C-alpha cells in the first residue's frame, strides 16, 4: 500500500486522487490563469466578428484584468493538485489555508479592490476626440465573494489544529 | 471526542462555504440580470428644441431629450443622473445640462426622465459672446453619468471631448455706402452687409442700424435692417434715407458733401460690431455754367430794339431735372432799367443741357450804349438762380 506522508492509500485511491487533482488543477489553470491571461486576445478574436461598437470595445477588456490576476490563478492551479492529493494528511490543512489565501487574493484582484476603471478607447466615437472612462464600484459584491475564501482559510487552520490534536 | 469536534467544525465550515458561494453567485447573477435587462429597455426619444430669442428672439436654446427606462430586474436602480457642460477655449461655461437623479424601482416600467440642456447666449459676458459668435474654436465638452444598484454596485462614467465650433457670424463685412438720390430733398444710402453663418444650430437674428450725420453733427437720416439668417451666406443692405441740403444753396455750383455714417450691429442681446466712417457725396449743380453768348441788336419798333442773346447751362446733377422760367432785365451804365425779356419756359432732363436764345427789348435810348448789364433770373422748383452779365455791344 503506497504511503504518502502520514497517509496510507490504496493504489486505486492514489490514482483517483492524482487524476482528480490533475483535472481540478487543469480546470483551475484553464479558467483562472489561461482565460484571464489571454482574455484580450480572445476578445480581439471574437468581438470584431460582432462588428460596430463591440469591435472597438475589445481593448476595454484588458482593463478588466488586473496584471497580477493570472499569476494568482497559476498559483491556485499549482496548489490544487497537492491539496487534492494530500487530502487528510498533516499538510492538508496548510494547503487548504493556502488555497483560501490565494482565492482571497484572486477575488481581490478580480474585483480590482472593488473599483474597476475602464478607459473607453478613443476610436469608439470616431468623429470627435473623446476620452472617456467608466468606474464600476463593486466593493460589496467583492466582500461577498471574499467570505468563502476567508472561511476556507479558517477551515485550513481548523484542519491543522485537528491534526495536531491527534 | 476531539476528532468529532473538529469534524463538526469542518463540516459546518464546508456548509458555510457552499452557502456563501451560492449567495455570492446568486447576488452576482441578480446584478448581471438587472443590468442586462436594463440596457435594452432604455429608450431615447426625439429631442425637443425650443429656441428663445434676443429680447424675445434667438439667443437661447433649450434641448429636452426624453429618456424612458424600464427596470425588469430584481434590484432597484437608484441615483440615475447625467450632467454635461461645454466650455470654450478660454474656460467660460457656455452650456450646462442635467438629468435626474431618479430612482427606478425593481419591476418599474417606462419611467420617464428628461435630459435638459440649456444654451443661453444672452447670459454670457459680452467679450465671450463676441468671440463665440465670430470665431472658430474648439469647445471642451465634459459629461458624467452615474447610477447605482444598491447595495451591490455603482457606476460612474465620465467623458471629455473637444468639438469644433462653427461661428454663426463669420466674415462679417460692411461695404462702402452707395448713394442714390431719391428727389430734390432726400437721397438713399445703401450700406452692404454680408457674413457667413457657419453654425448648424444658431440662426443669426439681429438688427443693424445706421445713422448719417452732417458735418455739424446733425443727424440727417437713419435706417434699420432686421436680419434673420440660417446657415449659409447672407448678404443684404441697410437702407438709409437721408435729407439733402437745401438745393437752392447748391443750384449753380458743384460740391462735395461730407457726411459721417455711424452704424452698429446687434445680435443675441449684445452689440457686436460698430461702424464709423466718413463718406462724401459728389454733388452736381442742376444749373451749371449758366452763361450768355454774344448779343445781337435788331430793330424792333419805334421805341425799342431787340437784343438777342444765346443762353445756356448744363444740368450737372445727374438726377434732378430742371424746370422753371428764365428771364432777363437790362440795365444801362447808370443802373437804370431800360428793358427786359419775357419769360422763357425751361425744361431740361437730368444730365441734359439747355441752349436757347433770349430776346430782350431795350429802349432805343440805349442804342448808343457800348456796354449793357443783363441780370438773368432763373426761377426753378428748387429755388432761384441769378446771374449778372455785362453785354458788350
Contacts between the chains, C-beta under 8 A, distances in Angstrom:
chain1	res1	chain2	res2	distance
A	120	B	159	7.3
A	125	B	161	7.5
A	128	B	161	4.8
A	128	B	162	7.0
A	128	B	163	5.4
A	129	B	161	6.1
A	129	B	162	5.3
A	130	B	159	5.9
A	130	B	160	7.2
A	130	B	161	4.1
A	131	B	159	7.0
A	131	B	160	5.2
A	131	B	161	7.3
A	132	B	157	6.8
A	132	B	158	6.7
A	132	B	159	3.7
A	132	B	160	7.4
A	133	B	157	7.1
A	133	B	158	5.6
A	133	B	159	7.7
A	134	B	155	6.4
A	134	B	156	7.5
A	134	B	157	4.7
A	135	B	155	7.0
A	135	B	156	4.7
A	135	B	157	7.5
A	135	B	158	8.0
A	136	B	153	6.5
A	136	B	154	7.7
A	136	B	155	5.4
A	137	B	148	7.9
A	137	B	153	6.5
A	137	B	154	4.4
A	137	B	155	7.3
A	137	B	156	7.5
A	138	B	152	6.9
A	138	B	153	5.1
A	140	B	151	5.0
A	140	B	152	5.4
A	140	B	153	7.7
A	141	B	24	7.6
A	141	B	27	6.3
A	141	B	28	6.2
A	141	B	31	6.7
A	141	B	152	4.8
A	141	B	153	6.3
A	144	B	20	7.5
A	144	B	23	6.8
A	144	B	24	4.6
A	144	B	27	5.7
A	145	B	24	4.7
A	145	B	28	7.6
A	147	B	20	4.3
A	147	B	24	7.0
A	148	B	17	4.9
A	148	B	20	4.8
A	148	B	21	4.8
A	148	B	24	6.8
A	151	B	13	5.5
A	151	B	16	5.2
A	151	B	17	4.7
A	151	B	20	6.5
A	152	B	13	7.9
A	152	B	17	6.1
A	154	B	13	6.1
A	155	B	10	6.0
A	155	B	13	4.2
A	155	B	14	7.1
A	155	B	17	7.0
A	158	B	6	6.2
A	158	B	9	5.0
A	158	B	10	5.8
A	158	B	13	6.5
A	159	B	6	7.6
A	159	B	10	6.4
A	161	B	6	6.9
A	162	B	2	7.8
A	162	B	3	7.1
A	162	B	6	3.4
A	162	B	7	7.6
A	162	B	9	7.9
A	162	B	10	7.2
A	165	B	2	4.8
A	165	B	3	7.5
A	165	B	6	6.7
A	166	B	2	7.8
A	166	B	3	6.9
